[in-house]
Amino acid sequence: MSITIKDVARIAGVSPSTVSKVINQNHTISEPTIKKVESAIRNLNYTPNERARNLARKSTKIISFITLVKRDMAFVNPHLFEIMVGAQSALAQKDYSMEFIGIKHKSLELIQQLIESKHVDGLIVHASALTQEIARYIVKSKIPHSVIGMPNFPNGVCWVDNNNNLSGQIAAKHILAIEKEQIAYIGGKTNDSISELRLEGIKEELSHHNLKIEANHIIKTNSSFEEGYNATLKLLEQKPRPNAIICANNLLDLGCIKALNDLGIKIPDEIAVITFDDYPYSIITNPPTTAINIDVYDLGQQAARLLMEKIRKPNYQFQTYMTVPLLVTRQSTRKQF
């Protein structure tokens, strides 16, 4: 016959409700009583029913990870999976499960249904799936949450992000250190907040040296290989011609390096190249590209850990940068001797 909570209560000399409170870590129980109950649990080899525990706590132990998705997402945004793996690993340490919800369009209705169903204990939301209206609803609902990426609008949500402005500063500082001052930038779309923050960081660092990036040396793209290639061709037509190109991401870098190689331009002697994010293309370009790398696995972990803290302390609020950019120097900015 299986051991029940009543058996534990009888051996410990307390009521079943007290045993339940100890199991659920209720802080109103005295330390001596906790020790008696824990001793009885060990002696009887009692295993609490996890489902019953969750019902008692009004908890599901499930977290939803919500993001925009489209076909070929693994190739367009390979960092998303690494963020998810990081988040899942941190949640698993606290006995939480994570479910993936990929949406094609930003949907307030879906978020409302998910929260109102009480199916999950909290949300991890990628900033790509967030609107100002959705952000307001999440805050109003008081559901524990963590947004990955700083929203580009006034908000009251809890978020964590890379310091993309600092990444831009590091990139520009490295280019100046190798004595290149005619810097160009191949970025994403104007509404790409990550690309824009990186550009702001580049401008800030240049301003410290009484330098600036010329308007015709900044080209906005849709962040594809083809546009990286074509943007590089445009930059080579400019006067003065840049002697360093900073690419907002790996795909643009891949196109940029290909264009320079096709035209027989020596990298880095004639034009140095640097990109953001080390994976997946910067290590396979010819030559391999210097990169400002971000540990996105760690970003996912930190987002999950802060969410766990918010579940424990509902009034806990955070809006912070969590990861430090790291310069990885390769041949695209390093002269061969």
C-alpha positions, 0 to 999 in steps of 0.5 A: 500500500502506498504511503500517504500524506496522512501517514507522514502526519501521523509519524511526525505528530502534526496535521496533514495540512502542516505536512502540506505546508512544509512540502510547499515551503510555506514560511509560516511553519517553525524550523523544529516542525519542518525538521520533524516532517522532513524526517518522517518523509525520509523514514517513510520514503514518501514522494509527494504527488507533483500534480497535487503539489502544483494544484495546491500551489495554483501552479502548472510549472510551465513557462511559455516561450513566445516569438515570431517565426517564419520558414527558414528561421533557423538560417535567418536567426540561428541565435534564437534556438540558442537563446531558447536552449539557455532559457530551458536549461535554467528553467529545468534547474527549478523543475519547470518545463518550457513550451514553445509558441511560434506565431506568424503575427503579433497577436494580442488575442493569443496572449490574452487567451494564454494568460486567461487560461492559467495554463502557464506560470509565466512568459518569456517573450522575444521582443519581436513578438511584442507591441505596445498594446501587448506590453500594456496587457502583460503588465496589467495582467501581472503575469510573471514575465521576461522579455528578451530584447529592449522594446523600442517604445515606452514600456513597463515590462521586465526585459533583458538584452545585450548592450548593442550600443556598447557592441558598436563602440567596441567595433569602432574602437578596434577599427581605429586601433588598426588605423582605419578611419574611413569607416562604413556601416552596412546595417539592417532596416531603419526600424531594426532597433538592434542595428540602429543601437549598434550604429549609435555606438559606432558614432559615439566612439568616433565622436570621442576621436573627433571623427564621424561616419559619413552619411553616404557610408551608411547603407540600410538593407533587409539584412540578406546576403544579396543586399550585403553584397550590393551594399558593398559594391555601392560603398566602393563607388563612394568618395572617399572610399571606405577603408573599413566596413562594419556589418550589422550581422553575419549574413551581411558580412558574408555578402560583403566579404564575397563582394570584396573577394570578387573584386580582388580587394585585399582584406584587411590591407585595403579594406578591413571588415568586422561583424557582429555575432560570431556564429554561424558565418564569420568563422567560414568567410575568406578570410575569417571575420573579426566579430563582436560576439554575444553569449546568447545562450547566457542571455536565455539563461539570465532571462529565465533566472530573472523570471524565476525571481519574479515568480518568487517576488511578484513586485520584482522589476528589472530592465537591464543589460545582462551580457558583455560583448566580446571582441574575437579578432581574426584575419579580416582586421589582422595584417599578415606578416 
